[in-house]
């Protein structure tokens, strides 16, 4: 049985890498999850600090809107 890894060629639907299902490396789900969470979003109980994540998302959205408004002001003045 063949499976497709997540990498695809940008202009086709063909996978860049294919391997047999027996070639997969087994990994613990808990290990990969805890390693994928950045340290700033960990809450000390091996979980996610959703409040910090929410604040950072709001800050990022605010920055994007401010940059867009700044670009529009520059465009309007020229």
mmJSON file of the N, C-alpha and C atoms, coordinates in Angstrom:
{"data_MODEL":{"atom_site":{
"group_PDB":["ATOM","ATOM","ATOM","ATOM","ATOM","ATOM","ATOM","ATOM","ATOM","ATOM","ATOM","ATOM","ATOM","ATOM","ATOM","ATOM","ATOM","ATOM","ATOM","ATOM","ATOM","ATOM","ATOM","ATOM","ATOM","ATOM","ATOM","ATOM","ATOM","ATOM","ATOM","ATOM","ATOM","ATOM","ATOM","ATOM","ATOM","ATOM","ATOM","ATOM","ATOM","ATOM","ATOM","ATOM","ATOM","ATOM","ATOM","ATOM","ATOM","ATOM","ATOM","ATOM","ATOM","ATOM","ATOM","ATOM","ATOM","ATOM","ATOM","ATOM","ATOM","ATOM","ATOM","ATOM","ATOM","ATOM","ATOM","ATOM","ATOM","ATOM","ATOM","ATOM","ATOM","ATOM","ATOM","ATOM","ATOM","ATOM","ATOM","ATOM","ATOM","ATOM","ATOM","ATOM","ATOM","ATOM","ATOM","ATOM","ATOM","ATOM","ATOM","ATOM","ATOM","ATOM","ATOM","ATOM","ATOM","ATOM","ATOM","ATOM","ATOM","ATOM","ATOM","ATOM","ATOM","ATOM","ATOM","ATOM","ATOM","ATOM","ATOM","ATOM","ATOM","ATOM","ATOM","ATOM","ATOM","ATOM","ATOM","ATOM","ATOM","ATOM","ATOM","ATOM","ATOM","ATOM","ATOM","ATOM","ATOM","ATOM","ATOM","ATOM","ATOM","ATOM","ATOM","ATOM","ATOM","ATOM","ATOM","ATOM","ATOM","ATOM","ATOM","ATOM","ATOM","ATOM","ATOM","ATOM","ATOM","ATOM","ATOM","ATOM","ATOM","ATOM","ATOM","ATOM","ATOM","ATOM","ATOM","ATOM","ATOM","ATOM","ATOM","ATOM","ATOM","ATOM","ATOM","ATOM","ATOM","ATOM","ATOM","ATOM","ATOM","ATOM","ATOM","ATOM","ATOM","ATOM","ATOM","ATOM","ATOM","ATOM","ATOM","ATOM","ATOM","ATOM","ATOM","ATOM","ATOM","ATOM","ATOM","ATOM","ATOM","ATOM","ATOM","ATOM","ATOM","ATOM","ATOM","ATOM","ATOM","ATOM","ATOM","ATOM","ATOM","ATOM","ATOM","ATOM","ATOM","ATOM","ATOM","ATOM","ATOM","ATOM","ATOM","ATOM","ATOM","ATOM","ATOM","ATOM","ATOM","ATOM","ATOM","ATOM","ATOM","ATOM","ATOM","ATOM","ATOM","ATOM","ATOM","ATOM","ATOM","ATOM"],
"id":[1,2,3,4,5,6,7,8,9,10,11,12,13,14,15,16,17,18,19,20,21,22,23,24,25,26,27,28,29,30,31,32,33,34,35,36,37,38,39,40,41,42,43,44,45,46,47,48,49,50,51,52,53,54,55,56,57,58,59,60,61,62,63,64,65,66,67,68,69,70,71,72,73,74,75,76,77,78,79,80,81,82,83,84,85,86,87,88,89,90,91,92,93,94,95,96,97,98,99,100,101,102,103,104,105,106,107,108,109,110,111,112,113,114,115,116,117,118,119,120,121,122,123,124,125,126,127,128,129,130,131,132,133,134,135,136,137,138,139,140,141,142,143,144,145,146,147,148,149,150,151,152,153,154,155,156,157,158,159,160,161,162,163,164,165,166,167,168,169,170,171,172,173,174,175,176,177,178,179,180,181,182,183,184,185,186,187,188,189,190,191,192,193,194,195,196,197,198,199,200,201,202,203,204,205,206,207,208,209,210,211,212,213,214,215,216,217,218,219,220,221,222,223,224,225,226,227,228,229,230,231,232,233,234],
"type_symbol":["N","C","C","N","C","C","N","C","C","N","C","C","N","C","C","N","C","C","N","C","C","N","C","C","N","C","C","N","C","C","N","C","C","N","C","C","N","C","C","N","C","C","N","C","C","N","C","C","N","C","C","N","C","C","N","C","C","N","C","C","N","C","C","N","C","C","N","C","C","N","C","C","N","C","C","N","C","C","N","C","C","N","C","C","N","C","C","N","C","C","N","C","C","N","C","C","N","C","C","N","C","C","N","C","C","N","C","C","N","C","C","N","C","C","N","C","C","N","C","C","N","C","C","N","C","C","N","C","C","N","C","C","N","C","C","N","C","C","N","C","C","N","C","C","N","C","C","N","C","C","N","C","C","N","C","C","N","C","C","N","C","C","N","C","C","N","C","C","N","C","C","N","C","C","N","C","C","N","C","C","N","C","C","N","C","C","N","C","C","N","C","C","N","C","C","N","C","C","N","C","C","N","C","C","N","C","C","N","C","C","N","C","C","N","C","C","N","C","C","N","C","C","N","C","C","N","C","C","N","C","C","N","C","C"],
"label_atom_id":["N","CA","C","N","CA","C","N","CA","C","N","CA","C","N","CA","C","N","CA","C","N","CA","C","N","CA","C","N","CA","C","N","CA","C","N","CA","C","N","CA","C","N","CA","C","N","CA","C","N","CA","C","N","CA","C","N","CA","C","N","CA","C","N","CA","C","N","CA","C","N","CA","C","N","CA","C","N","CA","C","N","CA","C","N","CA","C","N","CA","C","N","CA","C","N","CA","C","N","CA","C","N","CA","C","N","CA","C","N","CA","C","N","CA","C","N","CA","C","N","CA","C","N","CA","C","N","CA","C","N","CA","C","N","CA","C","N","CA","C","N","CA","C","N","CA","C","N","CA","C","N","CA","C","N","CA","C","N","CA","C","N","CA","C","N","CA","C","N","CA","C","N","CA","C","N","CA","C","N","CA","C","N","CA","C","N","CA","C","N","CA","C","N","CA","C","N","CA","C","N","CA","C","N","CA","C","N","CA","C","N","CA","C","N","CA","C","N","CA","C","N","CA","C","N","CA","C","N","CA","C","N","CA","C","N","CA","C","N","CA","C","N","CA","C","N","CA","C","N","CA","C","N","CA","C","N","CA","C","N","CA","C","N","CA","C","N","CA","C","N","CA","C"],
"label_alt_id":[null,null,null,null,null,null,null,null,null,null,null,null,null,null,null,null,null,null,null,null,null,null,null,null,null,null,null,null,null,null,null,null,null,null,null,null,null,null,null,null,null,null,null,null,null,null,null,null,null,null,null,null,null,null,null,null,null,null,null,null,null,null,null,null,null,null,null,null,null,null,null,null,null,null,null,null,null,null,null,null,null,null,null,null,null,null,null,null,null,null,null,null,null,null,null,null,null,null,null,null,null,null,null,null,null,null,null,null,null,null,null,null,null,null,null,null,null,null,null,null,null,null,null,null,null,null,null,null,null,null,null,null,null,null,null,null,null,null,null,null,null,null,null,null,null,null,null,null,null,null,null,null,null,null,null,null,null,null,null,null,null,null,null,null,null,null,null,null,null,null,null,null,null,null,null,null,null,null,null,null,null,null,null,null,null,null,null,null,null,null,null,null,null,null,null,null,null,null,null,null,null,null,null,null,null,null,null,null,null,null,null,null,null,null,null,null,null,null,null,null,null,null,null,null,null,null,null,null,null,null,null,null,null,null],
"label_comp_id":["UNK","UNK","UNK","UNK","UNK","UNK","UNK","UNK","UNK","UNK","UNK","UNK","UNK","UNK","UNK","UNK","UNK","UNK","UNK","UNK","UNK","UNK","UNK","UNK","UNK","UNK","UNK","UNK","UNK","UNK","UNK","UNK","UNK","UNK","UNK","UNK","UNK","UNK","UNK","UNK","UNK","UNK","UNK","UNK","UNK","UNK","UNK","UNK","UNK","UNK","UNK","UNK","UNK","UNK","UNK","UNK","UNK","UNK","UNK","UNK","UNK","UNK","UNK","UNK","UNK","UNK","UNK","UNK","UNK","UNK","UNK","UNK","UNK","UNK","UNK","UNK","UNK","UNK","UNK","UNK","UNK","UNK","UNK","UNK","UNK","UNK","UNK","UNK","UNK","UNK","UNK","UNK","UNK","UNK","UNK","UNK","UNK","UNK","UNK","UNK","UNK","UNK","UNK","UNK","UNK","UNK","UNK","UNK","UNK","UNK","UNK","UNK","UNK","UNK","UNK","UNK","UNK","UNK","UNK","UNK","UNK","UNK","UNK","UNK","UNK","UNK","UNK","UNK","UNK","UNK","UNK","UNK","UNK","UNK","UNK","UNK","UNK","UNK","UNK","UNK","UNK","UNK","UNK","UNK","UNK","UNK","UNK","UNK","UNK","UNK","UNK","UNK","UNK","UNK","UNK","UNK","UNK","UNK","UNK","UNK","UNK","UNK","UNK","UNK","UNK","UNK","UNK","UNK","UNK","UNK","UNK","UNK","UNK","UNK","UNK","UNK","UNK","UNK","UNK","UNK","UNK","UNK","UNK","UNK","UNK","UNK","UNK","UNK","UNK","UNK","UNK","UNK","UNK","UNK","UNK","UNK","UNK","UNK","UNK","UNK","UNK","UNK","UNK","UNK","UNK","UNK","UNK","UNK","UNK","UNK","UNK","UNK","UNK","UNK","UNK","UNK","UNK","UNK","UNK","UNK","UNK","UNK","UNK","UNK","UNK","UNK","UNK","UNK","UNK","UNK","UNK","UNK","UNK","UNK"],
"label_asym_id":["A","A","A","A","A","A","A","A","A","A","A","A","A","A","A","A","A","A","A","A","A","A","A","A","A","A","A","A","A","A","A","A","A","A","A","A","A","A","A","A","A","A","A","A","A","A","A","A","A","A","A","A","A","A","A","A","A","A","A","A","A","A","A","A","A","A","A","A","A","A","A","A","A","A","A","A","A","A","A","A","A","A","A","A","A","A","A","A","A","A","A","A","A","A","A","A","A","A","A","A","A","A","A","A","A","A","A","A","A","A","A","A","A","A","A","A","A","A","A","A","A","A","A","A","A","A","A","A","A","A","A","A","A","A","A","A","A","A","A","A","A","A","A","A","A","A","A","A","A","A","A","A","A","A","A","A","A","A","A","A","A","A","A","A","A","A","A","A","A","A","A","A","A","A","A","A","A","A","A","A","A","A","A","A","A","A","A","A","A","A","A","A","A","A","A","A","A","A","A","A","A","A","A","A","A","A","A","A","A","A","A","A","A","A","A","A","A","A","A","A","A","A","A","A","A","A","A","A","A","A","A","A","A","A"],
"label_entity_id":["1","1","1","1","1","1","1","1","1","1","1","1","1","1","1","1","1","1","1","1","1","1","1","1","1","1","1","1","1","1","1","1","1","1","1","1","1","1","1","1","1","1","1","1","1","1","1","1","1","1","1","1","1","1","1","1","1","1","1","1","1","1","1","1","1","1","1","1","1","1","1","1","1","1","1","1","1","1","1","1","1","1","1","1","1","1","1","1","1","1","1","1","1","1","1","1","1","1","1","1","1","1","1","1","1","1","1","1","1","1","1","1","1","1","1","1","1","1","1","1","1","1","1","1","1","1","1","1","1","1","1","1","1","1","1","1","1","1","1","1","1","1","1","1","1","1","1","1","1","1","1","1","1","1","1","1","1","1","1","1","1","1","1","1","1","1","1","1","1","1","1","1","1","1","1","1","1","1","1","1","1","1","1","1","1","1","1","1","1","1","1","1","1","1","1","1","1","1","1","1","1","1","1","1","1","1","1","1","1","1","1","1","1","1","1","1","1","1","1","1","1","1","1","1","1","1","1","1","1","1","1","1","1","1"],
"label_seq_id":[1,1,1,2,2,2,3,3,3,4,4,4,5,5,5,6,6,6,7,7,7,8,8,8,9,9,9,10,10,10,11,11,11,12,12,12,13,13,13,14,14,14,15,15,15,16,16,16,17,17,17,18,18,18,19,19,19,20,20,20,21,21,21,22,22,22,23,23,23,24,24,24,25,25,25,26,26,26,27,27,27,28,28,28,29,29,29,30,30,30,31,31,31,32,32,32,33,33,33,34,34,34,35,35,35,36,36,36,37,37,37,38,38,38,39,39,39,40,40,40,41,41,41,42,42,42,43,43,43,44,44,44,45,45,45,46,46,46,47,47,47,48,48,48,49,49,49,50,50,50,51,51,51,52,52,52,53,53,53,54,54,54,55,55,55,56,56,56,57,57,57,58,58,58,59,59,59,60,60,60,61,61,61,62,62,62,63,63,63,64,64,64,65,65,65,66,66,66,67,67,67,68,68,68,69,69,69,70,70,70,71,71,71,72,72,72,73,73,73,74,74,74,75,75,75,76,76,76,77,77,77,78,78,78],
"pdbx_PDB_ins_code":[null,null,null,null,null,null,null,null,null,null,null,null,null,null,null,null,null,null,null,null,null,null,null,null,null,null,null,null,null,null,null,null,null,null,null,null,null,null,null,null,null,null,null,null,null,null,null,null,null,null,null,null,null,null,null,null,null,null,null,null,null,null,null,null,null,null,null,null,null,null,null,null,null,null,null,null,null,null,null,null,null,null,null,null,null,null,null,null,null,null,null,null,null,null,null,null,null,null,null,null,null,null,null,null,null,null,null,null,null,null,null,null,null,null,null,null,null,null,null,null,null,null,null,null,null,null,null,null,null,null,null,null,null,null,null,null,null,null,null,null,null,null,null,null,null,null,null,null,null,null,null,null,null,null,null,null,null,null,null,null,null,null,null,null,null,null,null,null,null,null,null,null,null,null,null,null,null,null,null,null,null,null,null,null,null,null,null,null,null,null,null,null,null,null,null,null,null,null,null,null,null,null,null,null,null,null,null,null,null,null,null,null,null,null,null,null,null,null,null,null,null,null,null,null,null,null,null,null,null,null,null,null,null,null],
"Cartn_x":[0.84,0.0,0.887,0.566,1.338,0.624,1.391,0.817,1.644,1.066,1.718,2.069,3.299,3.692,3.134,3.19,2.504,3.099,4.237,4.856,4.344,3.856,3.339,4.053,4.147,4.679,3.664,4.109,3.162,2.227,2.626,1.781,1.181,1.302,0.655,0.177,-0.617,-1.144,-0.289,0.822,1.673,2.532,2.688,3.512,4.989,5.778,7.21,7.888,7.393,8.007,6.915,7.156,6.237,7.03,6.409,7.072,6.046,6.524,5.625,5.241,4.078,3.597,4.499,5.261,6.181,7.393,7.64,8.793,8.528,7.322,6.981,7.713,8.1,8.714,7.619,7.626,6.646,7.114,6.214,6.557,5.39,5.695,4.661,3.898,2.598,1.764,1.984,2.074,2.265,3.58,4.633,5.934,5.914,5.374,5.371,4.478,3.385,2.482,3.15,3.779,4.402,5.6,6.301,7.441,7.002,5.814,5.362,4.807,4.542,4.022,5.192,5.23,6.306,6.279,7.428,7.536,6.665,6.507,5.725,4.245,3.772,2.358,2.105,3.131,2.93,2.5,1.638,1.091,1.696,2.702,3.338,2.706,1.573,0.89,0.857,1.82,1.879,0.658,0.165,-0.975,-0.679,-1.698,-1.564,-2.168,-1.456,-1.955,-2.767,-4.064,-4.92,-5.06,-4.929,-5.028,-3.858,-2.647,-1.481,-1.611,-2.095,-2.3,-3.315,-4.396,-5.428,-4.865,-4.085,-3.498,-2.546,-1.741,-0.807,-1.536,-2.617,-3.392,-4.032,-4.555,-5.152,-4.084,-2.91,-1.811,-1.383,-1.313,-0.919,-1.964,-3.239,-4.3,-4.246,-4.038,-3.96,-2.798,-1.673,-0.501,-0.769,-1.44,-1.759,-2.672,-3.68,-4.606,-3.869,-2.993,-2.232,-1.333,-0.705,0.15,-0.673,-1.86,-2.731,-3.158,-3.543,-3.941,-2.774,-1.583,-0.404,-0.128,-0.288,-0.084,-1.12,-2.357,-3.398,-3.148,-2.669,-2.341,-1.234,-0.185,0.9,0.404,-0.466,-1.018,-1.88,-2.647,-3.536,-2.744,-1.608,-0.792,-0.035,0.276,1.083,0.252],
"Cartn_y":[-1.175,0.0,1.241,2.199,3.432,4.544,5.404,6.612,7.79,8.966,10.154,11.065,11.486,12.473,13.832,14.799,16.068,17.018,16.73,17.663,17.427,18.475,18.385,19.389,19.048,19.984,21.113,22.376,23.492,23.545,23.012,23.121,21.796,20.79,19.52,18.88,17.863,17.179,15.982,15.807,14.661,14.934,13.939,14.066,14.079,14.834,14.865,13.606,13.069,11.898,10.877,9.653,8.573,7.466,6.788,5.69,4.624,3.431,2.357,2.537,2.044,2.23,1.566,0.558,-0.09,0.763,1.802,2.666,3.786,3.921,4.989,4.801,5.901,5.846,6.064,5.232,5.358,6.422,7.298,8.304,8.445,8.825,8.995,10.283,10.21,11.373,12.461,12.103,13.086,13.831,13.136,13.777,14.828,14.485,15.428,16.622,16.412,17.514,18.492,17.982,18.88,19.6,18.977,19.628,20.673,20.56,21.501,22.791,22.822,24.029,24.923,26.172,27.075,27.301,27.55,27.701,28.83,29.902,31.037,30.711,29.654,29.284,28.095,27.602,26.493,27.048,26.315,26.823,26.181,25.371,24.756,23.443,23.098,21.828,20.958,21.149,20.444,20.724,21.934,22.343,23.66,24.254,25.487,26.635,27.744,28.95,29.712,29.478,30.062,31.572,32.09,33.533,34.249,33.723,34.318,34.203,33.083,32.886,33.885,34.109,35.068,36.484,36.872,38.215,38.425,37.418,37.545,37.637,36.89,36.956,38.326,38.898,40.234,41.261,41.142,42.067,41.97,40.768,40.583,41.167,40.951,41.529,43.047,43.609,45.06,45.612,44.919,45.362,45.325,44.288,44.186,45.325,45.624,46.704,48.046,48.274,49.517,49.659,48.574,48.606,48.895,48.303,48.558,50.017,50.561,51.966,52.883,52.545,53.333,53.314,52.16,52.051,52.869,52.829,53.623,55.118,55.526,56.955,57.395,56.569,56.895,56.986,56.065,56.056,57.295,57.685,58.839,60.135,60.237,61.457,61.611,60.516,60.632,60.872],
"Cartn_z":[0.0,0.0,0.0,-0.838,-0.948,-0.197,0.394,0.973,0.493,0.574,0.055,1.212,1.261,2.266,1.862,2.723,2.518,1.502,0.889,-0.041,-1.454,-2.088,-3.444,-4.329,-5.594,-6.567,-6.71,-6.745,-6.743,-7.95,-9.104,-10.282,-10.729,-9.914,-10.241,-8.956,-9.081,-7.915,-7.518,-8.176,-7.879,-6.655,-5.859,-4.658,-5.041,-4.291,-4.536,-4.016,-2.916,-2.299,-2.023,-2.387,-2.071,-1.393,-0.474,0.226,0.545,0.788,1.178,2.633,3.003,4.372,5.398,5.031,5.95,6.276,5.468,5.671,6.668,7.118,8.053,9.37,9.964,11.287,12.319,13.34,14.397,15.383,15.786,16.785,17.739,18.943,19.951,19.674,19.72,19.43,20.467,21.726,22.789,22.664,22.263,22.125,21.016,19.868,18.759,19.059,19.783,20.12,21.064,22.114,23.091,22.497,21.575,20.946,19.931,19.399,18.377,18.966,20.259,20.9,21.285,20.8,21.207,22.717,23.296,24.744,25.28,24.518,25.017,25.17,24.516,24.606,25.524,26.185,27.121,28.468,29.152,30.411,31.657,31.529,32.679,33.094,32.536,32.831,31.574,30.7,29.408,28.552,28.618,27.808,27.113,26.545,25.791,26.587,26.658,27.293,26.242,26.205,25.181,25.326,26.518,26.719,26.048,26.199,25.538,24.031,23.564,22.139,21.599,22.331,21.909,21.858,22.87,22.895,21.728,21.419,20.302,18.964,18.822,17.576,17.407,18.49,18.429,18.075,18.699,18.421,16.956,16.417,15.018,14.072,14.364,13.524,13.549,14.739,14.88,14.065,14.09,13.342,11.834,11.367,9.941,9.521,10.319,9.985,9.982,10.961,11.003,9.788,9.362,8.175,6.92,6.832,5.674,5.633,6.786,6.837,6.497,6.969,6.625,5.135,4.506,3.061,2.307,2.761,2.11,2.267,3.445,3.641,2.705,2.558,1.65,0.208,-0.161,-1.512,-1.747,-0.759,-0.871,-1.023,-0.305,-0.339,-1.645,-2.299,-3.528,-4.759],
"occupancy":[1.0,1.0,1.0,1.0,1.0,1.0,1.0,1.0,1.0,1.0,1.0,1.0,1.0,1.0,1.0,1.0,1.0,1.0,1.0,1.0,1.0,1.0,1.0,1.0,1.0,1.0,1.0,1.0,1.0,1.0,1.0,1.0,1.0,1.0,1.0,1.0,1.0,1.0,1.0,1.0,1.0,1.0,1.0,1.0,1.0,1.0,1.0,1.0,1.0,1.0,1.0,1.0,1.0,1.0,1.0,1.0,1.0,1.0,1.0,1.0,1.0,1.0,1.0,1.0,1.0,1.0,1.0,1.0,1.0,1.0,1.0,1.0,1.0,1.0,1.0,1.0,1.0,1.0,1.0,1.0,1.0,1.0,1.0,1.0,1.0,1.0,1.0,1.0,1.0,1.0,1.0,1.0,1.0,1.0,1.0,1.0,1.0,1.0,1.0,1.0,1.0,1.0,1.0,1.0,1.0,1.0,1.0,1.0,1.0,1.0,1.0,1.0,1.0,1.0,1.0,1.0,1.0,1.0,1.0,1.0,1.0,1.0,1.0,1.0,1.0,1.0,1.0,1.0,1.0,1.0,1.0,1.0,1.0,1.0,1.0,1.0,1.0,1.0,1.0,1.0,1.0,1.0,1.0,1.0,1.0,1.0,1.0,1.0,1.0,1.0,1.0,1.0,1.0,1.0,1.0,1.0,1.0,1.0,1.0,1.0,1.0,1.0,1.0,1.0,1.0,1.0,1.0,1.0,1.0,1.0,1.0,1.0,1.0,1.0,1.0,1.0,1.0,1.0,1.0,1.0,1.0,1.0,1.0,1.0,1.0,1.0,1.0,1.0,1.0,1.0,1.0,1.0,1.0,1.0,1.0,1.0,1.0,1.0,1.0,1.0,1.0,1.0,1.0,1.0,1.0,1.0,1.0,1.0,1.0,1.0,1.0,1.0,1.0,1.0,1.0,1.0,1.0,1.0,1.0,1.0,1.0,1.0,1.0,1.0,1.0,1.0,1.0,1.0,1.0,1.0,1.0,1.0,1.0,1.0],
"B_iso_or_equiv":[0.0,0.0,0.0,0.0,0.0,0.0,0.0,0.0,0.0,0.0,0.0,0.0,0.0,0.0,0.0,0.0,0.0,0.0,0.0,0.0,0.0,0.0,0.0,0.0,0.0,0.0,0.0,0.0,0.0,0.0,0.0,0.0,0.0,0.0,0.0,0.0,0.0,0.0,0.0,0.0,0.0,0.0,0.0,0.0,0.0,0.0,0.0,0.0,0.0,0.0,0.0,0.0,0.0,0.0,0.0,0.0,0.0,0.0,0.0,0.0,0.0,0.0,0.0,0.0,0.0,0.0,0.0,0.0,0.0,0.0,0.0,0.0,0.0,0.0,0.0,0.0,0.0,0.0,0.0,0.0,0.0,0.0,0.0,0.0,0.0,0.0,0.0,0.0,0.0,0.0,0.0,0.0,0.0,0.0,0.0,0.0,0.0,0.0,0.0,0.0,0.0,0.0,0.0,0.0,0.0,0.0,0.0,0.0,0.0,0.0,0.0,0.0,0.0,0.0,0.0,0.0,0.0,0.0,0.0,0.0,0.0,0.0,0.0,0.0,0.0,0.0,0.0,0.0,0.0,0.0,0.0,0.0,0.0,0.0,0.0,0.0,0.0,0.0,0.0,0.0,0.0,0.0,0.0,0.0,0.0,0.0,0.0,0.0,0.0,0.0,0.0,0.0,0.0,0.0,0.0,0.0,0.0,0.0,0.0,0.0,0.0,0.0,0.0,0.0,0.0,0.0,0.0,0.0,0.0,0.0,0.0,0.0,0.0,0.0,0.0,0.0,0.0,0.0,0.0,0.0,0.0,0.0,0.0,0.0,0.0,0.0,0.0,0.0,0.0,0.0,0.0,0.0,0.0,0.0,0.0,0.0,0.0,0.0,0.0,0.0,0.0,0.0,0.0,0.0,0.0,0.0,0.0,0.0,0.0,0.0,0.0,0.0,0.0,0.0,0.0,0.0,0.0,0.0,0.0,0.0,0.0,0.0,0.0,0.0,0.0,0.0,0.0,0.0,0.0,0.0,0.0,0.0,0.0,0.0],
"pdbx_formal_charge":[null,null,null,null,null,null,null,null,null,null,null,null,null,null,null,null,null,null,null,null,null,null,null,null,null,null,null,null,null,null,null,null,null,null,null,null,null,null,null,null,null,null,null,null,null,null,null,null,null,null,null,null,null,null,null,null,null,null,null,null,null,null,null,null,null,null,null,null,null,null,null,null,null,null,null,null,null,null,null,null,null,null,null,null,null,null,null,null,null,null,null,null,null,null,null,null,null,null,null,null,null,null,null,null,null,null,null,null,null,null,null,null,null,null,null,null,null,null,null,null,null,null,null,null,null,null,null,null,null,null,null,null,null,null,null,null,null,null,null,null,null,null,null,null,null,null,null,null,null,null,null,null,null,null,null,null,null,null,null,null,null,null,null,null,null,null,null,null,null,null,null,null,null,null,null,null,null,null,null,null,null,null,null,null,null,null,null,null,null,null,null,null,null,null,null,null,null,null,null,null,null,null,null,null,null,null,null,null,null,null,null,null,null,null,null,null,null,null,null,null,null,null,null,null,null,null,null,null,null,null,null,null,null,null],
"auth_seq_id":[1,1,1,2,2,2,3,3,3,4,4,4,5,5,5,6,6,6,7,7,7,8,8,8,9,9,9,10,10,10,11,11,11,12,12,12,13,13,13,14,14,14,15,15,15,16,16,16,17,17,17,18,18,18,19,19,19,20,20,20,21,21,21,22,22,22,23,23,23,24,24,24,25,25,25,26,26,26,27,27,27,28,28,28,29,29,29,30,30,30,31,31,31,32,32,32,33,33,33,34,34,34,35,35,35,36,36,36,37,37,37,38,38,38,39,39,39,40,40,40,41,41,41,42,42,42,43,43,43,44,44,44,45,45,45,46,46,46,47,47,47,48,48,48,49,49,49,50,50,50,51,51,51,52,52,52,53,53,53,54,54,54,55,55,55,56,56,56,57,57,57,58,58,58,59,59,59,60,60,60,61,61,61,62,62,62,63,63,63,64,64,64,65,65,65,66,66,66,67,67,67,68,68,68,69,69,69,70,70,70,71,71,71,72,72,72,73,73,73,74,74,74,75,75,75,76,76,76,77,77,77,78,78,78],
"auth_comp_id":["UNK","UNK","UNK","UNK","UNK","UNK","UNK","UNK","UNK","UNK","UNK","UNK","UNK","UNK","UNK","UNK","UNK","UNK","UNK","UNK","UNK","UNK","UNK","UNK","UNK","UNK","UNK","UNK","UNK","UNK","UNK","UNK","UNK","UNK","UNK","UNK","UNK","UNK","UNK","UNK","UNK","UNK","UNK","UNK","UNK","UNK","UNK","UNK","UNK","UNK","UNK","UNK","UNK","UNK","UNK","UNK","UNK","UNK","UNK","UNK","UNK","UNK","UNK","UNK","UNK","UNK","UNK","UNK","UNK","UNK","UNK","UNK","UNK","UNK","UNK","UNK","UNK","UNK","UNK","UNK","UNK","UNK","UNK","UNK","UNK","UNK","UNK","UNK","UNK","UNK","UNK","UNK","UNK","UNK","UNK","UNK","UNK","UNK","UNK","UNK","UNK","UNK","UNK","UNK","UNK","UNK","UNK","UNK","UNK","UNK","UNK","UNK","UNK","UNK","UNK","UNK","UNK","UNK","UNK","UNK","UNK","UNK","UNK","UNK","UNK","UNK","UNK","UNK","UNK","UNK","UNK","UNK","UNK","UNK","UNK","UNK","UNK","UNK","UNK","UNK","UNK","UNK","UNK","UNK","UNK","UNK","UNK","UNK","UNK","UNK","UNK","UNK","UNK","UNK","UNK","UNK","UNK","UNK","UNK","UNK","UNK","UNK","UNK","UNK","UNK","UNK","UNK","UNK","UNK","UNK","UNK","UNK","UNK","UNK","UNK","UNK","UNK","UNK","UNK","UNK","UNK","UNK","UNK","UNK","UNK","UNK","UNK","UNK","UNK","UNK","UNK","UNK","UNK","UNK","UNK","UNK","UNK","UNK","UNK","UNK","UNK","UNK","UNK","UNK","UNK","UNK","UNK","UNK","UNK","UNK","UNK","UNK","UNK","UNK","UNK","UNK","UNK","UNK","UNK","UNK","UNK","UNK","UNK","UNK","UNK","UNK","UNK","UNK","UNK","UNK","UNK","UNK","UNK","UNK"],
"auth_asym_id":["A","A","A","A","A","A","A","A","A","A","A","A","A","A","A","A","A","A","A","A","A","A","A","A","A","A","A","A","A","A","A","A","A","A","A","A","A","A","A","A","A","A","A","A","A","A","A","A","A","A","A","A","A","A","A","A","A","A","A","A","A","A","A","A","A","A","A","A","A","A","A","A","A","A","A","A","A","A","A","A","A","A","A","A","A","A","A","A","A","A","A","A","A","A","A","A","A","A","A","A","A","A","A","A","A","A","A","A","A","A","A","A","A","A","A","A","A","A","A","A","A","A","A","A","A","A","A","A","A","A","A","A","A","A","A","A","A","A","A","A","A","A","A","A","A","A","A","A","A","A","A","A","A","A","A","A","A","A","A","A","A","A","A","A","A","A","A","A","A","A","A","A","A","A","A","A","A","A","A","A","A","A","A","A","A","A","A","A","A","A","A","A","A","A","A","A","A","A","A","A","A","A","A","A","A","A","A","A","A","A","A","A","A","A","A","A","A","A","A","A","A","A","A","A","A","A","A","A","A","A","A","A","A","A"],
"auth_atom_id":["N","CA","C","N","CA","C","N","CA","C","N","CA","C","N","CA","C","N","CA","C","N","CA","C","N","CA","C","N","CA","C","N","CA","C","N","CA","C","N","CA","C","N","CA","C","N","CA","C","N","CA","C","N","CA","C","N","CA","C","N","CA","C","N","CA","C","N","CA","C","N","CA","C","N","CA","C","N","CA","C","N","CA","C","N","CA","C","N","CA","C","N","CA","C","N","CA","C","N","CA","C","N","CA","C","N","CA","C","N","CA","C","N","CA","C","N","CA","C","N","CA","C","N","CA","C","N","CA","C","N","CA","C","N","CA","C","N","CA","C","N","CA","C","N","CA","C","N","CA","C","N","CA","C","N","CA","C","N","CA","C","N","CA","C","N","CA","C","N","CA","C","N","CA","C","N","CA","C","N","CA","C","N","CA","C","N","CA","C","N","CA","C","N","CA","C","N","CA","C","N","CA","C","N","CA","C","N","CA","C","N","CA","C","N","CA","C","N","CA","C","N","CA","C","N","CA","C","N","CA","C","N","CA","C","N","CA","C","N","CA","C","N","CA","C","N","CA","C","N","CA","C","N","CA","C","N","CA","C","N","CA","C","N","CA","C","N","CA","C","N","CA","C"],
"pdbx_PDB_model_num":[1,1,1,1,1,1,1,1,1,1,1,1,1,1,1,1,1,1,1,1,1,1,1,1,1,1,1,1,1,1,1,1,1,1,1,1,1,1,1,1,1,1,1,1,1,1,1,1,1,1,1,1,1,1,1,1,1,1,1,1,1,1,1,1,1,1,1,1,1,1,1,1,1,1,1,1,1,1,1,1,1,1,1,1,1,1,1,1,1,1,1,1,1,1,1,1,1,1,1,1,1,1,1,1,1,1,1,1,1,1,1,1,1,1,1,1,1,1,1,1,1,1,1,1,1,1,1,1,1,1,1,1,1,1,1,1,1,1,1,1,1,1,1,1,1,1,1,1,1,1,1,1,1,1,1,1,1,1,1,1,1,1,1,1,1,1,1,1,1,1,1,1,1,1,1,1,1,1,1,1,1,1,1,1,1,1,1,1,1,1,1,1,1,1,1,1,1,1,1,1,1,1,1,1,1,1,1,1,1,1,1,1,1,1,1,1,1,1,1,1,1,1,1,1,1,1,1,1,1,1,1,1,1,1]
}}}
